[in-house]
């Protein structure tokens, strides 16, 4: 039997054509059976992947504007007419002949309602991991016909030796046996009385599932396991359900990871070979110990595509620095206004002492001396102030970074970036403030740069000006950077040029870039269950497309040189990229953690362009 007809490849082919062909309309079935599958999924599963409403998700995607744009791209049209597509179509036709059913029908009528794939870690060092596949087919008869055809074809080809009926608890299940010497383990499958199909490469998993299905049939809708009890399935696991509540709505796909099972896997691995590897393993194990459950879910609709990640945490296991960072109030309400033309705007809650402690934790013991030397150099630049005792406590709670279209400075194109660091202006016992220390450090760096003969020697002098109450310092328009000391708002601003720093200081919260940023935040927040967004990155994709278009020739020349390709080929690829970018309005990444340290969230939101 050809490799493409193997069970795993048939499933893979079905998933491959999930978005490649438009499904036929199916009468509405509003409820999802995913919970029914989770009631049969072992609570001891290390990794669980769920696919829900593949039929509807496929229809929504293939009928979307983005899908239409992707299909009409020159590269997509070229692939449509290529030999590779013809080969894939021929392979698809052969699979459909073997199964006596179109792959689209298998996707819609067999896989279309719900699919769960659960991975089990090895029981000991000599064992291997196992998997369980659960499907809730709409058309059970079609699934049985497909299985019968697949078994028949594989037996006739000699790939499969036989399929044997077996019995457990008065329920018939089936064993797929491979020839001796083939190196392949067997597979066992069953269809429960509720019409759930289960397939595993471990017979004990299937027999345990039969028992689980019988117990649920006797006590449908039983309550979840209580704390301290050992749950039998994910449906009655409080830890699993606690994470699921962070993913409201119907997701196209989910993946869930149980750190307790991953810890078991670590215990089976060999000991670290050196101190550096031991340090890394220790960091990973400490991180796993602090997480109760972790997962991610993919959602989309006509306006957005969203990837949401979440972790339920064990506060008692969190490191002290992370607890302090989590307890901070979100700095989003004090957001800097990005300057006009901003492409990327990022902001984080900053607890500098926690950051320094985290850096020390991540640094192996034999590298701490270099960290100490670096801190000594910084202390010298900062007027000799104690870095840990004076400077770090004065930093924050906000650090923001904005990237704009490249600037033309002294006839050169330079990246345009501005960084704003909130600094407490308060003095301690008559000493210079942290703002004074940063002003000295940045001025010293500029002066040292000007002393270099390659930078015109002593002909460059520090120049100062006032912009909205802030003192702006630079060497000249051709200098390496400019900075501003804004004592009114308590911040240090560093930018790639005086012009950009000035533009940033003059920006208002009513600017167009700020309005677009607020819109993305509103879209993302509508799907959030966290109340404390600590960090975010916003990308104005339309502004990025304009910048790429404005610098197209330089970008093409650079990529052609680096990739050793012709300028025409690179330019064609760049045009395809721009076509896609023009259909995306913006994207954002947000990180949030509850102040009590009980949960954390990360979200990637793509805001599609719409009429």
ChimeraX attribute file (.defattr): number of C-alpha atoms within 10 A of each C-alpha:
attribute: neighborCount
match mode: 1-to-1
recipient: residues
	/A:1	15
	/A:2	11
	/A:3	10
	/A:4	15
	/A:5	20
	/A:6	18
	/A:7	14
	/A:8	11
	/A:9	13
	/A:10	20
	/A:11	15
	/A:12	13
	/A:13	19
	/A:14	23
	/A:15	17
	/A:16	13
	/A:17	15
	/A:18	25
	/A:19	19
	/A:20	13
	/A:21	13
	/A:22	16
	/A:23	17
	/A:24	11
	/A:25	10
	/A:26	10
	/A:27	6
	/A:28	7
	/A:29	10
	/A:30	7
	/A:31	8
	/A:32	13
	/A:33	17
	/A:34	21
	/A:35	12
	/A:36	18
	/A:37	23
	/A:38	20
	/A:39	20
	/A:40	23
	/A:41	25
	/A:42	23
	/A:43	21
	/A:44	19
	/A:45	23
	/A:46	21
	/A:47	20
	/A:48	23
	/A:49	18
	/A:50	20
	/A:51	23
	/A:52	21
	/A:53	24
	/A:54	24
	/A:55	25
	/A:56	19
	/A:57	21
	/A:58	22
	/A:59	18
	/A:60	17
	/A:61	18
	/A:62	19
	/A:63	12
	/A:64	14
	/A:65	17
	/A:66	19
	/A:67	13
	/A:68	12
	/A:69	13
	/A:70	16
	/A:71	16
	/A:72	13
	/A:73	16
	/A:74	15
	/A:75	13
	/A:76	14
	/A:77	12
	/A:78	12
	/A:79	14
	/A:80	13
	/A:81	10
	/A:82	11
	/A:83	11
	/A:84	11
	/A:85	13
	/A:86	13
	/A:87	11
	/A:88	12
	/A:89	12
	/A:90	12
	/A:91	15
	/A:92	19
	/A:93	16
	/A:94	15
	/A:95	23
	/A:96	18
	/A:97	12
	/A:98	17
	/A:99	24
	/A:100	15
	/A:101	17
	/A:102	14
	/A:103	24
	/A:104	23
	/A:105	17
	/A:106	24
	/A:107	23
	/A:108	24
	/A:109	21
	/A:110	27
	/A:111	28
	/A:112	25
	/A:113	23
	/A:114	25
	/A:115	25
	/A:116	24
	/A:117	21
	/A:118	24
	/A:119	19
	/A:120	20
	/A:121	20
	/A:122	15
	/A:123	13
	/A:124	12
	/A:125	11
	/A:126	7
	/A:127	9
	/A:128	10
	/A:129	14
	/A:130	16
	/A:131	17
	/A:132	23
	/A:133	19
	/A:134	26
	/A:135	25
	/A:136	25
	/A:137	23
	/A:138	19
	/A:139	16
	/A:140	16
	/A:141	12
	/A:142	18
	/A:143	20
	/A:144	14
	/A:145	14
	/A:146	19
	/A:147	14
	/A:148	13
	/A:149	17
	/A:150	22
	/A:151	21
	/A:152	16
	/A:153	19
	/A:154	20
	/A:155	18
	/A:156	13
	/A:157	12
	/A:158	12
	/A:159	18
	/A:160	22
	/A:161	16
	/A:162	16
	/A:163	18
	/A:164	11
	/A:165	12
	/A:166	13
	/A:167	10
	/A:168	12
	/A:169	9
	/A:170	8
	/A:171	15
	/A:172	14
	/A:173	21
	/A:174	18
	/A:175	19
	/A:176	18
	/A:177	18
	/A:178	20
	/A:179	14
	/A:180	9
	/A:181	6
	/A:182	9
	/A:183	8
	/A:184	12
	/A:185	12
	/A:186	16
	/A:187	17
	/A:188	24
	/A:189	24
	/A:190	23
	/A:191	20
	/A:192	16
	/A:193	12
	/A:194	10
	/A:195	14
	/A:196	21
	/A:197	21
	/A:198	25
	/A:199	22
	/A:200	22
	/A:201	20
	/A:202	17
	/A:203	17
	/A:204	11
	/A:205	20
	/A:206	22
	/A:207	19
	/A:208	15
	/A:209	21
	/A:210	23
	/A:211	15
	/A:212	17
	/A:213	20
	/A:214	16
	/A:215	12
	/A:216	14
	/A:217	12
	/A:218	9
	/A:219	10
	/A:220	10
	/A:221	11
	/A:222	11
	/A:223	10
	/A:224	16
	/A:225	17
	/A:226	11
	/A:227	10
	/A:228	6
	/A:229	10
	/A:230	12
	/A:231	18
	/A:232	18
	/A:233	21
	/A:234	23
	/A:235	25
	/A:236	20
	/A:237	22
	/A:238	16
	/A:239	18
	/A:240	21
	/A:241	14
	/A:242	15
	/A:243	20
	/A:244	19
	/A:245	10
	/A:246	23
	/A:247	21
	/A:248	11
	/A:249	9
	/A:250	17
	/A:251	21
	/A:252	17
	/A:253	20
	/A:254	22
	/A:255	18
	/A:256	23
	/A:257	21
	/A:258	21
	/A:259	20
	/A:260	17
	/A:261	18
	/A:262	17
	/A:263	16
	/A:264	15
	/A:265	17
	/A:266	14
	/A:267	13
	/A:268	14
	/A:269	9
	/A:270	8
	/A:271	11
	/A:272	13
	/A:273	8
	/A:274	8
	/A:275	12
	/A:276	14
	/A:277	13
	/A:278	14
	/A:279	17
	/A:280	15
	/A:281	15
	/A:282	13
	/A:283	14
	/A:284	13
	/A:285	16
	/A:286	14
	/A:287	14
	/A:288	21
	/A:289	17
	/A:290	20
	/A:291	21
	/A:292	21
	/A:293	23
	/A:294	23
	/A:295	23
	/A:296	23
	/A:297	24
	/A:298	18
	/A:299	18
	/A:300	17
	/A:301	12
	/A:302	15
	/A:303	17
	/A:304	20
	/A:305	16
	/A:306	22
	/A:307	19
	/A:308	24
	/A:309	21
	/A:310	25
	/A:311	23
	/A:312	23
	/A:313	23
	/A:314	16
	/A:315	17
	/A:316	12
	/A:317	15
	/A:318	17
	/A:319	16
	/A:320	14
	/A:321	17
	/A:322	17
	/A:323	19
	/A:324	15
	/A:325	21
	/A:326	24
	/A:327	15
	/A:328	17
	/A:329	15
	/A:330	22
	/A:331	20
	/A:332	16
	/A:333	7
	/A:334	9
	/A:335	16
	/A:336	23
	/A:337	22
	/A:338	30
	/A:339	26
	/A:340	18
	/A:341	18
	/A:342	22
	/A:343	25
	/A:344	24
	/A:345	26
	/A:346	21
	/A:347	23
	/A:348	22
	/A:349	21
	/A:350	22
	/A:351	22
	/A:352	19
	/A:353	20
	/A:354	19
	/A:355	15
	/A:356	14
	/A:357	15
	/A:358	15
	/A:359	13
	/A:360	15
	/A:361	15
	/A:362	13
	/A:363	16
	/A:364	15
	/A:365	12
	/A:366	9
	/A:367	10
	/A:368	15
	/A:369	10
	/A:370	11
	/A:371	12
	/A:372	12
	/A:373	11
	/A:374	11
	/A:375	14
	/A:376	15
	/A:377	11
	/A:378	16
	/A:379	18
	/A:380	14
	/A:381	18
	/A:382	24
	/A:383	18
	/A:384	12
	/A:385	18
	/A:386	15
	/A:387	18
	/A:388	14
	/A:389	10
	/A:390	15
	/A:391	21
	/A:392	18
	/A:393	17
	/A:394	22
	/A:395	22
	/A:396	19
	/A:397	21
	/A:398	23
	/A:399	23
	/A:400	23
	/A:401	20
	/A:402	25
	/A:403	21
	/A:404	22
	/A:405	22
	/A:406	18
	/A:407	17
	/A:408	12
	/A:409	15
	/A:410	11
	/A:411	8
	/A:412	10
	/A:413	13
	/A:414	14
	/A:415	14
	/A:416	20
	/A:417	23
	/A:418	25
	/A:419	20
	/A:420	23
	/A:421	19
	/A:422	21
	/A:423	26
	/A:424	19
	/A:425	19
	/A:426	14
	/A:427	14
	/A:428	10
	/A:429	7
	/A:430	7
	/A:431	12
	/A:432	15
	/A:433	22
	/A:434	25
	/A:435	25
	/A:436	16
	/A:437	19
	/A:438	18
	/A:439	20
	/A:440	14
	/A:441	18
	/A:442	21
	/A:443	19
	/A:444	14
	/A:445	13
	/A:446	21
	/A:447	17
	/A:448	11
	/A:449	18
	/A:450	21
	/A:451	15
	/A:452	11
	/A:453	10
	/A:454	8
	/A:455	14
	/A:456	11
	/A:457	13
	/A:458	11
	/A:459	10
	/A:460	18
	/A:461	14
	/A:462	14
	/A:463	11
	/A:464	14
	/A:465	13
	/A:466	13
	/A:467	15
	/A:468	10
	/A:469	14
	/A:470	21
	/A:471	17
	/A:472	21
	/A:473	23
	/A:474	25
	/A:475	22
	/A:476	16
	/A:477	14
	/A:478	17
	/A:479	19
	/A:480	17
	/A:481	22
	/A:482	28
	/A:483	28
	/A:484	27
	/A:485	22
	/A:486	23
	/A:487	17
	/A:488	10
	/A:489	13
	/A:490	18
	/A:491	22
	/A:492	22
	/A:493	24
	/A:494	23
	/A:495	24
	/A:496	24
	/A:497	26
	/A:498	24
	/A:499	14
	/A:500	22
	/A:501	27
	/A:502	22
	/A:503	16
	/A:504	21
	/A:505	21
	/A:506	14
	/A:507	18
	/A:508	16
	/A:509	14
	/A:510	9
	/A:511	14
	/A:512	17
	/A:513	23
	/A:514	20
	/A:515	14
	/A:516	16
	/A:517	22
	/A:518	14
	/A:519	14
	/A:520	21
	/A:521	18
	/A:522	12
	/A:523	15
	/A:524	22
	/A:525	15
	/A:526	8
	/A:527	15
	/A:528	19
	/A:529	17
	/A:530	18
	/A:531	13
	/A:532	21
	/A:533	23
	/A:534	23
	/A:535	22
	/A:536	21
	/A:537	19
	/A:538	24
	/A:539	23
	/A:540	23
	/A:541	23
	/A:542	18
	/A:543	21
	/A:544	21
	/A:545	19
	/A:546	17
	/A:547	16
	/A:548	18
	/A:549	14
	/A:550	13
	/A:551	14
	/A:552	15
	/A:553	12
	/A:554	12
	/A:555	17
	/A:556	22
	/A:557	16
	/A:558	14
	/A:559	16
	/A:560	17
	/A:561	13
	/A:562	9
	/A:563	9
	/A:564	10
	/A:565	13
	/A:566	13
	/A:567	17
	/A:568	12
	/A:569	11
	/A:570	19
	/A:571	18
	/A:572	14
	/A:573	14
	/A:574	17
	/A:575	15
	/A:576	15
	/A:577	13
	/A:578	18
	/A:579	16
	/A:580	14
	/A:581	19
	/A:582	17
	/A:583	18
	/A:584	20
	/A:585	20
	/A:586	26
	/A:587	23
	/A:588	22
	/A:589	20
	/A:590	22
	/A:591	19
	/A:592	22
	/A:593	28
	/A:594	21
	/A:595	19
	/A:596	12
	/A:597	21
	/A:598	18
	/A:599	25
	/A:600	23
	/A:601	24
	/A:602	21
	/A:603	22
	/A:604	20
	/A:605	23
	/A:606	23
	/A:607	23
	/A:608	20
	/A:609	18
	/A:610	11
	/A:611	2
